[in-house]
Amino acid sequence: MANYLYVVADRRDIDKLVPLFRAEESSRVDITSTWSALYVSAGGRMSADGGAFKGWAVDYPSRRVIFPSADPTEWPTAPDHAEGSFFRAERSGEGVRVCADEFAVSPLLHTSARGLFAASDSLFVLTIVRRALGHPTDPHPAALESRRWTNSMGQQQFGPGTVVAGIDYAFPGTVVTRDLRTGRTTIEHARLPQTLLDGIGSHEEAVTESARRMVQLFRALATAGVTINAAISGGMDSRVVLAAALTADIGERLAIGCQDNGSPDLEIATRLADRFRFPLNRGQRALQGRLQNNDQLAYWAVNSMGFYDALYAPRKLRRVEHPVFQVGGHGAEAAKGNYGWRPISAIGMPESAKEEATRALSLVGVDATGPEASEWHFLMFRNAIHSSRGAGNSEYAARPAVQKPAIGLSRSPLCDFVRPLGTAPNVVQDVLIALSPDLAMADFDKPRKNLRFAHVSARSIRNGGPLAPQSIPDLSVAGSPEPNPGLTRSFLDLARDVGLSGPTNGKTLTRVLQERPLGSARMLLDDELRAWLTELDPDGATTVGASTHAGVAAGKALMDLLFL
């Protein structure tokens, strides 16, 4: 989503914040006699009444794809529960309310204090705002304690409270409202089982609708003039996206690429291209834009610091100015399962993490002792936060597999597959078969994933046969995509101002940590994490791997800079 900040505060406090940001990235609207709204971002738009919309939305029930260039009356509202990847702020009675897309592909963090309400996808930027207006940025002990866990599940939020007291994370289905008259902030959490399972009439209907929506999305984006750059591999998740893209039949609006990373992916993709007659890796350089050096540490700080520990920060970014949607199979595991379909108690996590996870699940109506608790938590946190890391520098990223029919069906008693594990038949596999039985039967990167003709035939018959593309109704398009603005430079400036700049190598990370006094985050590091931190080479010039021991430990230790 490439960074945004939305602040509603007393006009005099907004006056204090304005100089922190570049004028060309800032918009201000006075919304009452005492309150003003400030919106900072390289993309998106602000409306005359103080609302804002950034990203893109798809509202399947009303059959619309919406861009910020549309009239503000057509922008999605919180009750729509629209999907896509967006941030939305809107007036609500005597106040304002904010939300993100239904599955939080665009992260939303928020903070409230006397005379202040703010939302952003950057925890780091929200700490800057709080300090600029005289509000504390103290550690949140319970959240910090839960993040000591070294498992990948512990590399991001466990619950709504971030490591900074007073700043919360809005997981999927959250709407936050600030009443400007009373100063009260209300947080509404969707009851996710009810929201996602509502409308699931049968296994067959949900599979068909899931496949239909993928095709509808590709066609609508093509109608809007977007080029869709679909990344494929040899696995199941990207295969279902490929099947939808080919079924949509959008011609030159579709570009299909596969990286040569030494795995069997390129070999599989090449065979698929030959058999199904689509161009592979054609014109990828033009689609991916100009390579530019990336300030890795500043990039990581504004995108991930404090709520995602892994040091994901590419050395170079491609600046794509024309509208290109980057599409992949990210998020399919939200329907397939990732944590093993089990109670939270069955995961060997520290008690502090278990408490945070249990509390978060209770807020959305999920019993932490239930057999699907782990996958609800995955959907709320790991899927939303980890999957969105690849969209940090792009206004346009689509996750077609992250959608209500497939995810709802996977947890429904009407589903044919009860908590599938590994390569067992699952909802995503059924959607692939509905889209293209032939693609489903083509070889995958690992023989154990390959599907037999008898299985594909049986599942196709079970779900009413292959999808009929000609019968799929089109989505309308409101507004049009604009050139991708890239990162919000104001936020990178703020990171550099506090010394968060340079390559994420051992030398830079060691220097930054040594320049800061030992704080709450590092004091909580246990022996294992302290040992990982010693793996940093103080003279190393090579980028530290994002999810290596040293990288994760450094990401956790750097949280100290949030408590300045």
Secondary structure as GFF3:
##gff-version 3
##sequence-region A 1 564
A	DSSP	beta_strand	5	10	.	.	.	ID=ss1
A	DSSP	alpha_helix	11	17	.	.	.	ID=ss2
A	DSSP	three_ten_helix	18	20	.	.	.	ID=ss3
A	DSSP	three_ten_helix	23	25	.	.	.	ID=ss4
A	DSSP	beta_strand	26	30	.	.	.	ID=ss5
A	DSSP	beta_strand	35	40	.	.	.	ID=ss6
A	DSSP	beta_strand	45	46	.	.	.	ID=ss7
A	DSSP	beta_strand	52	59	.	.	.	ID=ss8
A	DSSP	beta_strand	64	66	.	.	.	ID=ss9
A	DSSP	three_ten_helix	72	74	.	.	.	ID=ss10
A	DSSP	three_ten_helix	78	80	.	.	.	ID=ss11
A	DSSP	beta_strand	83	92	.	.	.	ID=ss12
A	DSSP	beta_strand	95	100	.	.	.	ID=ss13
A	DSSP	beta_strand	109	113	.	.	.	ID=ss14
A	DSSP	beta_strand	116	120	.	.	.	ID=ss15
A	DSSP	alpha_helix	123	132	.	.	.	ID=ss16
A	DSSP	alpha_helix	141	146	.	.	.	ID=ss17
A	DSSP	three_ten_helix	152	155	.	.	.	ID=ss18
A	DSSP	beta_strand	167	169	.	.	.	ID=ss19
A	DSSP	beta_strand	174	179	.	.	.	ID=ss20
A	DSSP	beta_strand	185	189	.	.	.	ID=ss21
A	DSSP	alpha_helix	192	197	.	.	.	ID=ss22
A	DSSP	alpha_helix	203	223	.	.	.	ID=ss23
A	DSSP	beta_strand	227	231	.	.	.	ID=ss24
A	DSSP	alpha_helix	236	248	.	.	.	ID=ss25
A	DSSP	three_ten_helix	251	253	.	.	.	ID=ss26
A	DSSP	beta_strand	254	257	.	.	.	ID=ss27
A	DSSP	alpha_helix	265	276	.	.	.	ID=ss28
A	DSSP	alpha_helix	284	288	.	.	.	ID=ss29
A	DSSP	beta_strand	290	293	.	.	.	ID=ss30
A	DSSP	alpha_helix	296	303	.	.	.	ID=ss31
A	DSSP	beta_strand	316	319	.	.	.	ID=ss32
A	DSSP	beta_strand	324	327	.	.	.	ID=ss33
A	DSSP	alpha_helix	333	336	.	.	.	ID=ss34
A	DSSP	three_ten_helix	344	346	.	.	.	ID=ss35
A	DSSP	alpha_helix	351	363	.	.	.	ID=ss36
A	DSSP	alpha_helix	373	377	.	.	.	ID=ss37
A	DSSP	pi_helix	378	386	.	.	.	ID=ss38
A	DSSP	alpha_helix	387	388	.	.	.	ID=ss39
A	DSSP	three_ten_helix	389	391	.	.	.	ID=ss40
A	DSSP	beta_strand	397	398	.	.	.	ID=ss41
A	DSSP	alpha_helix	404	410	.	.	.	ID=ss42
A	DSSP	alpha_helix	427	435	.	.	.	ID=ss43
A	DSSP	alpha_helix	437	441	.	.	.	ID=ss44
A	DSSP	three_ten_helix	447	449	.	.	.	ID=ss45
A	DSSP	alpha_helix	453	462	.	.	.	ID=ss46
A	DSSP	three_ten_helix	469	471	.	.	.	ID=ss47
A	DSSP	beta_strand	476	478	.	.	.	ID=ss48
A	DSSP	alpha_helix	489	497	.	.	.	ID=ss49
A	DSSP	alpha_helix	506	515	.	.	.	ID=ss50
A	DSSP	alpha_helix	520	523	.	.	.	ID=ss51
A	DSSP	alpha_helix	527	533	.	.	.	ID=ss52
A	DSSP	alpha_helix	549	557	.	.	.	ID=ss53
A	DSSP	three_ten_helix	558	563	.	.	.	ID=ss54
###
